């Protein structure tokens, strides 16, 4: 230990202090092109909208007021309009349902993977990793082909004579929900797997020795021990699902909006950048609440464990 | 040991079935899309026979060429720059005495992973609009390259940092003991050991840049069509199996790079 410490001291002397400067290029690039833009949308959200997109340099809280109220054109009074709020609540609901179903499917999958032999595990991980990194647009397109009116499901059902005209599935809430589940399932399985892989099965064995049933072992030993993985997986699904853009755009057909396409719309056809910035920041606030919950949970875990 | 154990303690009934269903659900839509890229009919979903013709027509398609060229320019540049930055940052954040601001630096590097993509997209769009308005600066396709570098850095950073942390420091100490200068130690010892991490990171950076749709779509100017944007433009027209062929090409590129990254990582584990 002291030997390592003296080596470390030597390394510091011979220039490890300069090494920290090596992180500068990455920090500068992310600072300018990643952090600064976030500051800019904070500023933009307090400006007035220019008539053809962009902003006017004039302080205004209209963007935030517009989120909940609509200014009457005639007498300038504010009227409560829940349209945006409804979209936010809908997106929240979609994200929660996605997270719960992904957890219900992902946990058994991850557990099964983690209990295979090391060689089999490698293959299972590769199988789940490939969709994880595959193009989301293309994967969403694949779902669209299947659930279209002339898609495979309707064709098969009609050929079997179960139905005589196609069931409309595309451009419905069902389509968005299905697309979100499909998109984010691997995001749940992989963190759960890496947590379950480290599970100490001596504890499981001890539980069985103490006459626990299979179900009790699952609920009282395995699930509590994999809590960090469960929380990580839920966040990895919940956060991108809440701000999903591609899925509702393609499978909702621009009719059933979620927060993601609502924001994008303000920058496109809506031409109200300050409103879009305010909506983005409200989404960011929701994400920060989720992350705060995560940090508090994991740090609490460390104190107890 | 008195009585033979009759149950496998690791087994939970039904979990294997769910695992198989999950994998099938993940792959069936994609496989169907791939199979229909070989459909000889001109309708997207009605099967008429096997042909490679749609791949041929994709390869002869000028718009596809243009999109593929843009994609390669952006992805390759973003991969190179982000991998270099990520490697330097990983060394600057692991091979040092903890310094004030290390936690903050770590947060900044990982920030692009925590901000929802749509927010990054509109923020980047606003940023480039602002500098275009205020300074008359427009980097053209460089806008997209800068935007991509930002979100590629954390993906390249993760495997490189993991590799650095796993590395046995004895060799580096031995080199230092043998009067190697810090630079020589780095070039002869650390860097060669780090190569798998760097390659794995570069492969991941390439995939995320190659596949990105949300940020690219909002930041891209006229004529800056990438392959995902090209597919998106095609969806809104009457579709032919050519779109399936192009989608399949995109998927195969991702699968190739994921497998490369995975195999490198697995060789490391042995």
Interface residues (C-beta under 8 A of the other chain):
Chain A: X4 X7 X8 X10 X11 X12 X14 X15 X16 X17 X19 X20 X21 X22 X23 X24 X25 X26 X27 X29 X30 X31 X33 X34 X35 X36 X37 X38 X40 X41 X44 X54 X105 X106 X108 X109 X111 X112 X113 X115 X122 X124 X125 X126 X127 X128 X129 X130 X131 X133 X134 X135 X136 X137 X138 X139 X141 X142 X143 X144 X145 X146 X148 X150 X151 X152 X155 X182 X185 X186 X189 X201 X204 X205 X208 X214 X218 X222 X239 X240 X242 X243 X245 X246 X250 X259 X260 X263 X264 X267 X273 X276 X277 X280 X283 X284 X287 X291
Chain B: X7 X9 X10 X11 X12 X13 X14 X15 X16 X18 X19 X21 X22 X23 X25 X26 X27 X29 X30 X32 X33 X36 X44 X45 X46 X81 X84 X85 X86 X88 X89 X91 X92 X93 X95 X96 X97 X99 X102 X105 X108 X109 X111 X112 X114 X115 X116 X117 X118 X119 X120 X121 X122 X123 X124 X125 X126 X127 X129 X130 X133 X146 X147 X149 X150 X151 X153 X157 X169 X173 X176 X181 X182 X204 X207 X208 X211 X213 X214 X218 X228 X231 X232 X235 X243 X247 X250 X251 X254 X255 X257 X258 X259 X262 X266
